[in-house]
Amino acid sequence: MSPTYALKKPLAALLTSLALLAHAPAHAASVYGEQLEGFQYPYPLQHFDFQSQQQPLSMGFMDVKPVQRANGKTVVLMHGKNFCGATWEETIRALSQQGYRVIAPDQIGFCSSTKPAS
């Protein structure tokens, strides 16, 4: 096998991978809307609409009732930047099984919540 042939196959695979990756963000944007329309949250998603700084805003959140007998306590799980409330799925499950009501919002500017211009 010549050295040229040995390089052609890996090079072709690399170029194909790069071409596919270049189109991935465009494809993802066409599947999910600006507020993650099309993304399946692990629990029912609700929205709280309000006005702040002279603009209408909408905050998405999951309000999960206790699976077991309610203990009368509520836990609010806040995500960090570039994450969604849905990332708390396993924690929500564990807490709700222990009798907690769990609220997991998508903070303004992220995921299912509105993204204000300023």
Beta strands, then each sheet from edge to edge (+ up, - down):
strand 1: 45-52
strand 2: 55-64
strand 3: 74-76
strand 4: 101-105
sheet 1: 1+ 2- 4+ 3+
end
